[in-house]
């Protein structure tokens, strides 16, 4: 396939004109000692907004139980921050 793949061409155009990334991190679980829940953006965010997304994630904490897919923070640059781990 190489450079004839249409997905690759579109990716290269997007990467040059509007680079985006999926952000992964973790959020503190208040009612569990030394426990964090892993989270990620449900869809990619603009690369220049990553530090703002991380600032929001760092300020957030949750209480267990948490299920995979639970929305941890809603409406962050057009997407949500969702849990990627179950905490019982």
MDTraj code that builds the backbone (N, CA, C; nanometers):
import mdtraj as md
import numpy as np

residues = "UNK UNK UNK UNK UNK UNK UNK UNK UNK UNK UNK UNK UNK UNK UNK UNK UNK UNK UNK UNK UNK UNK UNK UNK UNK UNK UNK UNK UNK UNK UNK UNK UNK UNK UNK UNK UNK UNK UNK UNK UNK UNK UNK UNK UNK UNK UNK UNK UNK UNK UNK UNK UNK UNK UNK UNK UNK UNK UNK UNK UNK UNK UNK UNK UNK UNK UNK UNK UNK UNK UNK UNK UNK UNK UNK UNK UNK UNK UNK UNK UNK UNK UNK UNK UNK UNK UNK UNK".split()
xyz = np.array([
    [0.0828, -0.1187, 0.0000],
    [0.0000, 0.0000, 0.0000],
    [0.0879, 0.1260, 0.0000],
    [0.1632, 0.1454, 0.1067],
    [0.2532, 0.2607, 0.1111],
    [0.1812, 0.3923, 0.0942],
    [0.2363, 0.4789, 0.0112],
    [0.1792, 0.6120, -0.0039],
    [0.0533, 0.6151, -0.0898],
    [0.0052, 0.5009, -0.1348],
    [-0.1192, 0.4985, -0.2115],
    [-0.2415, 0.4766, -0.1225],
    [-0.2200, 0.4542, 0.0051],
    [-0.3308, 0.4314, 0.0981],
    [-0.4011, 0.5643, 0.1277],
    [-0.5317, 0.5738, 0.1011],
    [-0.6024, 0.7005, 0.1251],
    [-0.6048, 0.7414, 0.2725],
    [-0.6075, 0.6444, 0.3633],
    [-0.6055, 0.6785, 0.5062],
    [-0.4735, 0.7447, 0.5437],
    [-0.3647, 0.6941, 0.4896],
    [-0.2333, 0.7514, 0.5179],
    [-0.2211, 0.8931, 0.4653],
    [-0.2735, 0.9155, 0.3477],
    [-0.2693, 1.0498, 0.2894],
    [-0.3484, 1.1473, 0.3761],
    [-0.4689, 1.1071, 0.4177],
    [-0.5515, 1.1946, 0.5014],
    [-0.4845, 1.2183, 0.6368],
    [-0.4231, 1.1141, 0.6934],
    [-0.3520, 1.1300, 0.8204],
    [-0.2401, 1.2329, 0.8067],
    [-0.1642, 1.2249, 0.6998],
    [-0.0537, 1.3187, 0.6787],
    [-0.1048, 1.4617, 0.6644],
    [-0.2131, 1.4790, 0.5921],
    [-0.2719, 1.6129, 0.5772],
    [-0.3182, 1.6651, 0.7128],
    [-0.3905, 1.5812, 0.7872],
    [-0.4393, 1.6222, 0.9196],
    [-0.3236, 1.6525, 1.0143],
    [-0.2198, 1.5719, 1.0087],
    [-0.1051, 1.5910, 1.0976],
    [-0.0352, 1.7242, 1.0698],
    [-0.0355, 1.7665, 0.9467],
    [0.0282, 1.8939, 0.9109],
    [-0.0622, 2.0139, 0.9365],
    [-0.1914, 1.9968, 0.9203],
    [-0.2828, 2.1109, 0.9310],
    [-0.3520, 2.1220, 1.0664],
    [-0.3824, 2.0088, 1.1307],
    [-0.4528, 2.0104, 1.2591],
    [-0.4175, 1.8841, 1.3370],
    [-0.2972, 1.8777, 1.3944],
    [-0.2576, 1.7563, 1.4655],
    [-0.3419, 1.7340, 1.5914],
    [-0.3820, 1.6098, 1.6119],
    [-0.4614, 1.5737, 1.7295],
    [-0.3980, 1.4532, 1.7975],
    [-0.4314, 1.4356, 1.9248],
    [-0.3807, 1.3227, 2.0017],
    [-0.4881, 1.2738, 2.0984],
    [-0.4854, 1.1443, 2.1264],
    [-0.5641, 1.0887, 2.2352],
    [-0.4799, 1.1035, 2.3613],
    [-0.5375, 1.1616, 2.4650],
    [-0.4650, 1.1855, 2.5898],
    [-0.5008, 1.0747, 2.6885],
    [-0.4004, 1.0148, 2.7483],
    [-0.4218, 0.9138, 2.8521],
    [-0.3577, 0.9623, 2.9815],
    [-0.4213, 0.9290, 3.0930],
    [-0.3694, 0.9716, 3.2225],
    [-0.4378, 0.8890, 3.3308],
    [-0.4357, 0.9395, 3.4528],
    [-0.5056, 0.8731, 3.5627],
    [-0.5626, 0.9780, 3.6571],
    [-0.6679, 0.9380, 3.7276],
    [-0.7401, 1.0253, 3.8198],
    [-0.7438, 0.9568, 3.9561],
    [-0.7275, 1.0364, 4.0598],
    [-0.7280, 0.9830, 4.1968],
    [-0.8680, 0.9348, 4.2353],
    [-0.8731, 0.8208, 4.3047],
    [-0.9986, 0.7673, 4.3586],
    [-1.0002, 0.8003, 4.5072],
    [-1.0927, 0.8871, 4.5473],
    [-1.0943, 0.9407, 4.6837],
    [-1.1178, 0.8353, 4.7913],
    [-1.2104, 0.7445, 4.7685],
    [-1.2473, 0.6512, 4.8745],
    [-1.1706, 0.5186, 4.8677],
    [-1.0556, 0.5198, 4.8033],
    [-0.9661, 0.4036, 4.7989],
    [-0.8239, 0.4541, 4.8215],
    [-0.7580, 0.3989, 4.9208],
    [-0.6230, 0.4436, 4.9538],
    [-0.5250, 0.4066, 4.8420],
    [-0.4459, 0.5033, 4.8010],
    [-0.3423, 0.4823, 4.6990],
    [-0.3966, 0.4193, 4.5710],
    [-0.5138, 0.4635, 4.5271],
    [-0.5736, 0.4064, 4.4064],
    [-0.5986, 0.5152, 4.3036],
    [-0.5676, 0.4814, 4.1798],
    [-0.5923, 0.5700, 4.0668],
    [-0.6740, 0.4918, 3.9642],
    [-0.7533, 0.5639, 3.8858],
    [-0.8253, 0.5024, 3.7754],
    [-0.7684, 0.5607, 3.6461],
    [-0.7384, 0.4738, 3.5520],
    [-0.6859, 0.5214, 3.4246],
    [-0.7995, 0.5813, 3.3422],
    [-0.7654, 0.6872, 3.2686],
    [-0.8631, 0.7586, 3.1867],
    [-0.8008, 0.7938, 3.0523],
    [-0.8868, 0.8285, 2.9570],
    [-0.8401, 0.8768, 2.8270],
    [-0.9473, 0.9649, 2.7661],
    [-0.9077, 1.0416, 2.6662],
    [-1.0070, 1.1177, 2.5917],
    [-1.0820, 1.0201, 2.5019],
    [-1.2126, 1.0389, 2.4909],
    [-1.2940, 0.9491, 2.4092],
    [-1.2612, 0.9630, 2.2609],
    [-1.2117, 1.0788, 2.2225],
    [-1.1657, 1.1021, 2.0857],
    [-1.0470, 1.1980, 2.0929],
    [-0.9696, 1.2057, 1.9874],
    [-0.8510, 1.2919, 1.9916],
    [-0.8858, 1.4396, 2.0124],
    [-0.7944, 1.5106, 2.0779],
    [-0.8076, 1.6549, 2.1001],
    [-0.6939, 1.7256, 2.0269],
    [-0.7112, 1.8539, 1.9963],
    [-0.6023, 1.9269, 1.9308],
    [-0.4738, 1.9193, 2.0133],
    [-0.3643, 1.8989, 1.9452],
    [-0.2356, 1.8814, 2.0124],
    [-0.2003, 2.0010, 2.1005],
    [-0.2395, 2.1210, 2.0591],
    [-0.2065, 2.2394, 2.1387],
    [-0.2937, 2.2542, 2.2630],
    [-0.3896, 2.1642, 2.2836],
    [-0.4768, 2.1683, 2.4019],
    [-0.4413, 2.0609, 2.5045],
    [-0.3387, 1.9815, 2.4789],
    [-0.3045, 1.8703, 2.5677],
    [-0.2768, 1.9177, 2.7103],
    [-0.2013, 2.0253, 2.7272],
    [-0.1693, 2.0715, 2.8623],
    [-0.2939, 2.1200, 2.9359],
    [-0.3880, 2.1797, 2.8647],
    [-0.5138, 2.2209, 2.9278],
    [-0.5957, 2.0990, 2.9693],
    [-0.5977, 1.9967, 2.8858],
    [-0.6674, 1.8727, 2.9200],
    [-0.6040, 1.8109, 3.0443],
    [-0.4722, 1.8071, 3.0486],
    [-0.4030, 1.7495, 3.1643],
    [-0.4301, 1.8294, 3.2915],
    [-0.4407, 1.9600, 3.2800],
    [-0.4721, 2.0429, 3.3969],
    [-0.6098, 2.0050, 3.4524],
    [-0.7069, 1.9838, 3.3650],
    [-0.8407, 1.9430, 3.4085],
    [-0.8386, 1.8047, 3.4731],
    [-0.7640, 1.7132, 3.4133],
    [-0.7558, 1.5773, 3.4672],
    [-0.6895, 1.5782, 3.6049],
    [-0.5804, 1.6529, 3.6191],
    [-0.5098, 1.6579, 3.7483],
    [-0.5986, 1.7126, 3.8597],
    [-0.6896, 1.8023, 3.8268],
    [-0.7752, 1.8649, 3.9273],
    [-0.8938, 1.7765, 3.9668],
    [-0.9152, 1.6689, 3.8951],
    [-1.0332, 1.5844, 3.9155],
    [-1.0028, 1.4668, 4.0071],
    [-1.1002, 1.4289, 4.0877],
    [-1.0947, 1.3036, 4.1626],
    [-1.2340, 1.2421, 4.1567],
    [-1.2413, 1.1123, 4.1760],
    [-1.3689, 1.0405, 4.1687],
    [-1.3829, 0.9498, 4.2895],
    [-1.5026, 0.8995, 4.3098],
    [-1.5283, 0.8002, 4.4139],
    [-1.5644, 0.6681, 4.3473],
    [-1.5144, 0.5591, 4.4042],
    [-1.5484, 0.4261, 4.3539],
    [-1.6940, 0.3975, 4.3890],
    [-1.7617, 0.3159, 4.3131],
    [-1.7137, 0.2361, 4.2010],
    [-1.7084, 0.3162, 4.0706],
    [-1.6158, 0.2760, 3.9858],
    [-1.5998, 0.3351, 3.8533],
    [-1.5960, 0.2195, 3.7539],
    [-1.6680, 0.2348, 3.6428],
    [-1.6698, 0.1306, 3.5400],
    [-1.6052, 0.1828, 3.4123],
    [-1.5480, 0.0920, 3.3360],
    [-1.4908, 0.1282, 3.2067],
    [-1.5975, 0.1996, 3.1242],
    [-1.5620, 0.3134, 3.0686],
    [-1.6546, 0.3905, 2.9862],
    [-1.7283, 0.4997, 3.0611],
    [-1.7231, 0.4980, 3.1951],
    [-1.7870, 0.6059, 3.2716],
    [-1.7247, 0.7392, 3.2324],
    [-1.8090, 0.8398, 3.2145],
    [-1.7590, 0.9734, 3.1829],
    [-1.7083, 1.0363, 3.3122],
    [-1.5814, 1.0699, 3.3135],
    [-1.5185, 1.1300, 3.4311],
    [-1.5265, 1.2821, 3.4224],
    [-1.5009, 1.3370, 3.3042],
    [-1.5149, 1.4812, 3.2795],
    [-1.5856, 1.4963, 3.1454],
    [-1.6922, 1.5735, 3.1447],
    [-1.7723, 1.5906, 3.0236],
    [-1.7364, 1.7206, 2.9523],
    [-1.7386, 1.7164, 2.8198],
    [-1.7257, 1.8372, 2.7394],
    [-1.5890, 1.9024, 2.7406],
    [-1.4861, 1.8253, 2.7130],
    [-1.3495, 1.8778, 2.7094],
    [-1.3063, 1.8888, 2.5633],
    [-1.3074, 2.0092, 2.5100],
    [-1.2679, 2.0335, 2.3708],
    [-1.3392, 1.9389, 2.2746],
    [-1.4693, 1.9247, 2.2950],
    [-1.5513, 1.8459, 2.2044],
    [-1.5536, 1.6967, 2.2313],
    [-1.4965, 1.6531, 2.3415],
    [-1.4980, 1.5109, 2.3757],
    [-1.5154, 1.4962, 2.5263],
    [-1.5126, 1.3741, 2.5741],
    [-1.5225, 1.3457, 2.7169],
    [-1.3969, 1.2728, 2.7624],
    [-1.3703, 1.2816, 2.8920],
    [-1.2655, 1.2009, 2.9535],
    [-1.3375, 1.0802, 3.0139],
    [-1.2968, 0.9599, 2.9736],
    [-1.3660, 0.8387, 3.0172],
    [-1.2705, 0.7445, 3.0900],
    [-1.3278, 0.6643, 3.1795],
    [-1.2497, 0.5652, 3.2534],
    [-1.2135, 0.4490, 3.1621],
    [-1.0935, 0.3967, 3.1823],
    [-1.0495, 0.2804, 3.1051],
    [-1.0187, 0.1619, 3.1960],
    [-1.0656, 0.1706, 3.3207],
    [-1.0400, 0.0645, 3.4187],
    [-1.1586, 0.0572, 3.5137],
    [-1.1904, -0.0623, 3.5588],
    [-1.2940, -0.0801, 3.6605],
    [-1.2317, -0.0676, 3.7990],
    [-1.2951, 0.0091, 3.8855],
    [-1.2561, 0.0184, 4.0265],
    [-1.3804, -0.0180, 4.1068],
    [-1.3719, -0.1265, 4.1801],
    [-1.4884, -0.1754, 4.2557],
    [-1.4898, -0.1142, 4.3943],
])
top = md.Topology()
chain = top.add_chain()
for i, resn in enumerate(residues, 1):
    res = top.add_residue(resn, chain, resSeq=i)
    for name in ("N", "CA", "C"):
        top.add_atom(name, md.element.get_by_symbol(name[0]), res)
traj = md.Trajectory(xyz[None], top)
